[in-house]
């Protein structure tokens, strides 16, 4: 289990998003309030953004977010209109290294997953691998269920160029439900971006969904919208994403919720 957050709005510095809110991801790394199956998120962190050419970029470290000496300078020096942030609590048996640290990206998308798949190595990884094309499977660098889920999402999008991101996310959940059956548990919260929109999924299979919230009316972030595993500012300014729903945030349209 991990914690994650995303921002969409006017340009802000990284520190305004990642480290300065009262219940920032830094605070959530050592004092989370709604974490399931863990007490801290000390197994690495990362953040993602898009550069001026609209290419996804990321910075990842296997160190706890509070111990990275680079973060202060990065926070003051980087600015963007879209941010993704992630702090990791590694699933038991999963290696702590750069390759297993999120967010992940390809040529277009940034992706983060909060949750886990029960019996992933023994039961589910082979099912996902068999579904993937050789190119997408070869691009997997780490060993986490999260990176395999990102590969599965990319495979669905590549197989049907007319499929929207929200449609591909919904199809991915249907595939996983079929592969997992009635007993295997999976916690499946995602945040995905194509550089224009934020997509967030709150979902669980044979298990309650992890926490996920959003706000479109926080004075600390004027004219912006945010998503987070736990509210980063005043609780009353944040709404829970309903269970088994996809949330879509845009600079131009009201927040949209779609049932899975």
Phi, psi and omega in degrees: 000147186218187172226147181212162181205159179211152182226140174219123181167206175297157179304132170223159175289155179302318183295330178297330179270314195268324190239339189266337177301152183303322177243056183293174175296333174297313178295318181294341179291326181245347180220057177292153183252339185227028183283138177254134173069016177200166179246333179222167176237082190241015187253034178117166178205166176198167173214156181225156179200179176243137180277185184296338177269011181060034174260136179290143179226156173212158171234130182225145177217136176281359177278157170302147184300328183286348186252003183276114182290347180278343193294321181299314180293319177298318181297322180280333190263339183257138176223147181199163175266357179215126179228143167237138179226148188212136171234140193249136163242105190293138172297141181308129180092354181266133184292148177257105182201177181299316187297331181265008182259137181262164008280158173261160177209161169233209182292339187231327193250149163250144189215139173221146178230130172247115179148203177197163173244121179297140178055037185299309185294323186273339190231322193255326185302319180297322180296317178293315181302318181295336181277340188275148170290162181300318183295315182289321177296320181293337181281348178291125184256332185251199185235006187278154171300328182299315181291326176293325176294320176297320177298320179296319177299315179296323178298316179297319179292322179291327182288338182215099185293344179272354181285129176283165180297318180293325176293321178293321177297318178295318178295323177299319179294324178293318177298314182297319179300320179292318182289327185277333181075205188264358186236325183292129184270145174213132173253123198225061171270131179232153161232129182230145173221146173254012182094345179245317185239160169249133176241129178232136179239129172245115189201149171217149177243123183058028181195152174297148179288145172295164180291146176199134185227164173213159176218143174235011187212059180245118183297338177292336180231074184298138177061026182234167178227142183224154174231143178201150175299326175224142179307133182268347178229210184301129185305321186292346179274355186245143177248142175287137168291128181297150174307141172060044178226156170253131175254133177240125178245137182222152174290339189253345186228158176297159177302139182239133178243130182235129179286138176286000000 
